[in-house]
């Protein structure tokens, strides 16, 4: 059996792991590379393994770095089934349409303003090409075994992280391969704790926060301070946020603060059409999270929900202090850029980062103290206060990752550490060896290993 590490190796983006056996080839996730330019350019390159020869894709969840390359996979010849949970199916559709729309808009803007080195600038894929993925999506509920071929079957089990996210247990040729996908925190305010695997010969474990433990700070209290301080300066608070789960978590915390009278009456805006669509998914998929219907409804009533771009422009030029939650979470695109164009250069404003910022993204650069930011070819000075709200990550930390391995009945033969920058993966490898005496391997992108 060959394992091809096509993405998500040495980086937290572009997740793609191919399992090649004598009679079947299975791709676990099919994500888009983000962040560093040299990674983004990989999105326009063909896979070293022909997509037409891949029989199945299994998605752990619907984030862009796990599903965003599916339109290219289909363009290049893949025609098999794509298995996912019901919420993941709907989130994947939203993510792909949003990704395609942003790419089309940015290509059009680049061509109009002549700031791209490509002439003409072209989207990676169009909305029409994204839609070609949808007929291939097949829904599978968690904890149900699905037979793919002789001696090959898989099942999903709950991973927390975002709505619909699951880890995968894949039985192939008398071996059990477990793919963690992205693992959430056990004390997530919206989602249930992760389900831990009990059997695995080989584990493919994410390592996003493999080198750190989340601080035990009170994220709600941190938000309270940031909102009040920004309001008292007469400024605007912009929170770049992932549209799936993070927006809903922020809504929940702000709703609680508002109910307790701890933050002022002012506009609280959700400006991400996809994030608004995900709210409906929370209503439709209540077995996947903790909130009941009434709580979802009351939470939504606290916010102004913006879908139309003309309302975005109106909100941007509204002079009263406000809190705006807008995608994308790492400031790689989306409507948050429109707010930052106007707000980033004013010292009374605040930008609060609330999740992982991958290497090479605008969010990472702001976090590291860059004094300028480039948006649509223009350079803007950074005068706003840049803050990180820790503890809101949808990823488990080093302790969570090790705890996730704690119920295995027998030691796996090997753990492959994926979906992490090298420093994080190496730190987790040392910790697992020290505490569990299990050998870890950190693959490089493009590496092929036989097991």
C-alpha positions in Angstrom: 0.0 0.0 0.0 1.4 3.4 -0.9 0.6 6.7 0.9 1.1 9.8 -1.2 1.4 13.1 0.9 0.1 15.5 -1.7 -0.6 18.4 0.6 -1.0 19.4 4.2 2.6 18.2 4.9 4.9 20.8 6.4 2.0 23.3 6.2 -1.6 23.7 7.5 -3.1 24.1 4.1 -3.8 22.0 0.9 -4.7 18.8 2.8 -4.5 15.8 0.4 -3.5 12.3 1.4 -3.8 9.6 -1.3 -4.0 5.9 -0.3 -3.1 3.7 -3.3 -3.7 -0.1 -3.1 -3.7 -2.8 -5.8 -7.3 -2.3 -6.6 -8.5 1.1 -5.2 -7.2 4.6 -4.8 -8.7 6.9 -2.2 -8.0 10.6 -1.6 -8.5 11.9 2.0 -9.5 15.6 1.6 -8.8 17.8 -1.4 -7.8 21.2 0.0 -6.7 24.4 -1.4 -3.2 25.8 -0.6 -3.3 29.2 1.1 -0.7 31.6 2.5 2.8 31.7 1.0 3.0 32.6 -2.7 4.9 29.4 -3.5 2.2 27.3 -1.8 -0.7 29.2 -3.6 1.0 28.6 -6.9 0.7 24.9 -6.3 -3.0 25.2 -6.8 -2.5 25.8 -10.5 -0.3 22.7 -10.9 -1.5 19.2 -11.7 -1.3 16.4 -9.2 1.6 13.9 -9.6 -1.2 11.2 -9.5 -3.8 11.3 -12.3 -7.2 12.4 -10.9 -9.0 10.1 -13.4 -7.3 7.1 -11.6 -8.6 8.2 -8.1 -11.7 6.1 -7.3 -13.1 7.9 -4.2 -12.6 11.1 -2.2 -13.5 11.2 1.5 -13.8 14.6 3.2 -13.2 15.1 6.9 -14.9 18.5 6.8 -15.8 21.5 4.7 -13.1 24.0 5.3 -11.4 25.5 2.2 -8.0 23.9 3.0 -9.7 20.5 3.0 -12.2 20.8 0.1 -11.2 23.8 -2.0 -9.3 22.0 -4.7 -12.2 19.7 -5.6 -13.2 21.7 -8.7 -9.7 21.4 -10.1 -9.7 17.6 -9.3 -13.0 17.3 -11.3 -11.7 19.5 -14.2 -8.6 17.2 -14.4 -10.6 14.0 -14.7 -11.9 12.8 -11.4 -15.5 11.4 -11.7 -15.9 9.2 -8.6 -17.9 9.6 -5.5 -17.1 12.2 -2.8 -18.2 11.0 0.6 -19.0 13.4 3.5 -21.5 14.0 6.3 -24.7 15.9 5.6 -23.5 19.2 7.2 -20.1 18.9 5.3 -21.9 18.5 2.0 -23.8 21.8 2.5 -20.8 23.6 3.9 -18.6 22.3 1.0 -21.1 23.7 -1.5 -21.1 27.1 0.2 -17.3 27.2 0.5 -16.7 26.3 -3.1 -19.2 28.8 -4.5 -17.8 31.5 -2.3 -14.2 30.6 -3.3 -15.1 30.6 -7.0 -17.0 33.9 -6.7 -14.1 35.6 -4.9 -11.6 34.3 -7.5 -13.8 35.6 -10.3 -14.2 39.0 -8.7 -10.5 39.3 -7.8 -9.4 38.3 -11.4 -11.8 40.9 -12.8 -10.5 43.6 -10.4 -6.9 42.6 -11.2 -7.5 42.9 -14.9 -9.3 46.3 -14.5 -6.6 47.8 -12.2 -3.6 46.0 -13.8 -1.9 44.8 -10.7 -1.5 41.1 -11.6 1.6 39.8 -13.3 -0.8 37.6 -15.4 -2.4 39.1 -18.5 -5.2 38.3 -18.3 -5.6 37.2 -14.7 -7.8 34.1 -14.5 -9.7 32.6 -11.6 -8.4 29.2 -10.5 -12.0 28.0 -11.2 -15.3 29.6 -11.9 -18.7 29.3 -10.1 -19.8 27.0 -13.0 -16.8 24.7 -12.5 -17.4 24.6 -8.7 -21.0 23.5 -9.3 -19.7 20.5 -11.3 -18.5 19.0 -8.0 -22.0 18.9 -6.4 -23.4 15.9 -8.2 -20.5 13.8 -7.0 -21.2 14.5 -3.3 -22.6 11.5 -1.3 -23.8 11.8 2.3 -22.8 9.3 4.9 -23.8 9.5 8.5 -21.2 9.1 11.3 -20.6 5.7 12.9 -21.9 3.8 9.8 -19.5 1.4 7.9 -19.4 2.0 4.1 -17.9 -0.7 1.9 -15.9 0.7 -1.0 -14.5 -2.5 -2.5 -13.3 -5.9 -1.4 -11.4 -5.5 1.8 -11.9 -1.7 1.9 -14.4 0.1 4.1 -14.5 3.3 6.2 -16.6 5.1 8.8 -16.8 8.6 10.2 -16.6 9.5 13.9 -17.2 12.9 15.5 -14.2 15.3 15.5 -15.8 18.6 16.9 -13.9 21.4 15.1 -16.8 22.6 12.9 -20.3 21.5 12.1 -20.2 18.1 10.4 -16.4 17.5 10.9 -15.4 13.9 11.4 -12.3 11.8 11.7 -12.1 8.7 9.4 -11.4 5.1 10.2 -10.3 3.3 7.0 -10.0 -0.5 6.9 -7.7 -1.5 4.0 -6.2 -4.9 3.4 -6.4 -5.9 7.1 -4.9 -2.6 8.3 -6.8 0.2 10.1 -5.8 3.7 9.1 -7.2 6.6 11.1 -7.2 10.1 9.8 -7.9 12.7 12.4 -8.9 15.5 10.1 -8.9 18.7 12.2 -9.7 18.0 15.9 -11.6 20.5 18.0 -11.3 21.5 21.6 -13.2 19.3 24.1 -14.6 22.4 25.8 -15.9 24.1 22.7 -18.9 26.4 23.5 -21.0 25.2 20.6 -19.8 21.7 19.7 -19.6 18.4 21.6 -16.2 16.8 22.7 -14.3 14.8 20.1 -14.8 11.0 19.9 -11.4 9.2 20.3 -10.3 6.3 18.2 -9.9 2.9 19.9 -8.1 1.0 17.1 -5.5 2.0 14.6 -2.5 0.5 13.0 -1.5 3.8 11.5 -2.6 7.3 12.5 -2.5 10.5 10.4 -2.7 13.2 13.0 -3.1 16.9 12.5 -0.5 19.0 14.3 -1.6 22.6 13.8 -1.0 23.5 17.5 1.4 20.7 18.2 3.9 23.0 19.8 1.6 24.9 22.2 -1.1 24.7 24.8 -4.0 27.1 24.6 -3.9 29.7 27.4 -6.6 29.2 30.1 -7.8 32.7 29.5 -11.5 33.7 29.5 -12.2 34.5 25.8 -15.6 36.1 26.7 -13.9 38.5 29.1 -11.2 39.3 26.5 -13.9 40.2 24.0 -15.7 42.3 26.6 -12.5 44.3 27.2 -11.7 44.7 23.5 -15.3 45.8 22.6 -15.5 48.3 25.4 -12.0 49.8 24.9 -12.6 50.2 21.2 -16.1 51.8 21.8 -14.7 54.2 24.4 -12.1 55.4 21.8 -14.9 56.0 19.3 -13.5 53.3 17.0 -14.6 50.2 15.1 -13.8 46.6 16.0 -13.1 44.4 13.0 -12.9 40.7 13.6 -11.7 38.7 10.6 -13.4 35.3 11.0 -13.8 31.9 9.3 -17.4 31.8 8.2 -18.0 28.3 9.4 -18.2 27.8 13.2 -16.0 30.7 14.2 -18.6 33.3 13.2 -21.2 31.3 15.2 -18.9 31.0 18.2 -18.3 34.8 18.2 -22.0 35.4 17.9 -22.7 33.2 20.9 -20.2 34.9 23.1 -21.2 38.4 22.1 -24.9 37.5 22.5 -24.1 36.3 26.1 -22.2 39.5 26.8 -25.1 41.6 25.5 -27.6 39.7 27.6 -25.5 40.3 30.7 -25.3 44.1 29.9 -21.5 44.0 29.7 -21.1 45.6 26.3 -22.7 48.8 24.9 -25.7 49.1 22.6 -24.2 49.7 19.1 -24.4 47.8 15.8 -23.1 44.2 15.9 -22.7 43.2 12.2 -22.2 39.9 10.6 -21.0 40.6 7.1 -20.3 37.2 5.5 -23.1 35.8 3.3 -21.6 32.3 3.8 -21.6 32.7 7.6 -25.2 33.7 7.5 -26.0 30.6 5.4 -24.2 28.5 8.0 -26.6 29.8 10.7 -29.4 28.0 8.8 -27.3 24.8 8.8 -27.0 25.1 12.6 -30.8 25.3 12.8 -31.1 22.3 10.4 -28.5 20.1 12.1 -29.1 20.4 15.8 -27.8 16.9 16.6 -24.3 18.1 15.7 -24.1 21.0 18.3 -25.3 22.1 21.7 -27.7 25.0 20.9 -31.5 24.5 20.7 -33.7 26.3 18.2 -34.7 29.2 20.5 -31.1 29.9 21.4 -30.1 30.0 17.8 -33.0 32.4 17.0 -32.4 34.7 19.9 -28.7 34.8 19.2 -29.3 35.8 15.5 -31.6 38.6 16.6 -28.7 40.4 18.4 -26.9 41.0 15.0 -27.4 42.9 11.8 -26.9 40.3 9.0 -25.5 41.7 5.8 -25.6 39.8 2.5 -25.6 42.5 -0.1 -22.4 44.4 -0.9 -24.2 47.7 -1.1 -25.0 47.2 2.6 -21.4 46.5 3.2 -20.4 49.9 1.7 -23.1 51.6 3.8 -21.8 50.0 7.0 -18.2 50.9 6.2 -19.1 54.6 5.8 -21.4 54.7 8.9 -19.4 56.8 11.4 -20.8 55.3 14.6 -18.7 52.8 16.5 -19.5 49.2 15.6 -18.4 45.6 15.8 -18.0 43.9 12.4 -17.4 40.1 12.0 -16.4 39.4 8.4 -14.7 36.6 6.5 -12.0 35.6 5.8 -10.4 34.5 9.0 -6.8 34.8 7.8 -7.6 38.0 5.8 -6.8 36.1 2.5 -9.9 37.5 0.8 -13.5 38.2 1.4 -15.4 41.3 2.6 -13.1 41.9 5.6 -10.7 43.4 3.1 -13.2 46.2 2.2 -13.4 47.2 5.9 -9.7 47.1 6.4 -9.0 49.3 3.4 -10.9 52.1 5.3 -10.2 51.2 9.0 -6.7 49.7 9.2 -5.0 53.2 9.0 -6.9 54.7 11.9 -5.6 54.4 15.5 -9.0 54.4 17.1 -9.9 51.1 15.4 -9.1 47.6 16.5 -8.5 44.4 14.5 -9.0 41.2 16.6 -7.6 38.0 15.2 -9.4 34.9 16.6 -7.9 31.9 15.0 -4.8 30.3 13.4 -3.0 32.5 11.0 -1.0 30.5 8.4 2.4 31.5 7.2 2.3 34.1 4.5 -1.2 35.3 5.1 -2.1 38.9 5.9 -3.3 37.8 9.3 0.1 36.3 10.1 1.9 39.4 9.0 -0.3 41.6 11.2 0.2 39.3 14.1 4.0 39.5 13.6 3.9 43.3 13.7 4.0 44.4 10.0 3.5 48.1 9.7 1.9 47.9 6.3 -0.7 45.7 4.6 -1.2 45.1 0.9 -4.8 44.9 -0.3 -5.7 44.7 -4.0 -2.3 46.0 -5.0 -2.4 49.0 -2.7 -0.2 49.5 0.4 -2.0 50.7 3.6 -0.3 51.8 6.8 -1.2 49.8 9.9 -2.3 52.2 12.6 -5.2 50.3 14.1 -4.5 48.2 17.3 -3.9 44.5 16.3 -4.9 42.0 19.0 -5.1 38.2 19.2 -7.9 36.6 21.2 -6.5 33.3 22.3 -8.6 30.3 23.2 -11.1 30.6 20.4 -9.3 28.3 18.0 -11.4 25.4 16.5 -8.2 23.3 16.7 -7.2 21.4 19.8 -3.8 22.2 21.3 -0.9 19.8 22.1 -2.7 18.4 25.2 -5.9 17.8 23.2 -4.0 16.0 20.4 -2.2 13.7 22.8 -5.5 13.1 24.8 -7.1 12.2 21.5 -4.7 9.2 21.3 -5.4 8.1 24.8 -8.1 5.5 24.2 -6.2 3.4 21.6 -6.3 -0.2 22.8 -2.9 -1.0 21.3 -0.1 1.2 20.2 -0.2 2.1 16.5 2.8 1.0 14.4 3.4 4.6 13.4 1.9 8.1 13.7 2.2 10.4 10.7 2.1 14.1 11.7 0.4 16.2 9.1 -1.4 19.6 8.8 1.2 21.5 10.7 4.2 23.8 10.2 7.5 21.9 10.8 8.1 23.5 14.2 4.7 22.4 15.5 5.0 18.9 14.1 8.4 18.4 15.5 7.4 19.5 19.0 4.4 17.2 19.0 6.6 14.3 17.7 8.9 14.7 20.7 6.0 15.0 23.2 4.2 11.8 21.8 7.5 9.8 22.0 8.1 11.0 25.6 4.6 10.4 26.9 3.3 7.5 24.8 6.4 5.9 23.5 5.0 5.9 19.9 7.2 6.7 16.9 6.1 9.6 14.8 7.0 10.4 11.2 6.8 13.9 9.7 6.2 13.6 5.9 7.3 16.1 3.3 4.9 17.3 0.6 5.2 15.0 -2.4 6.7 12.1 -0.4 5.4 8.6 -1.1 5.7 5.9 1.6 4.9 2.2 1.5 3.2 0.5 4.5 
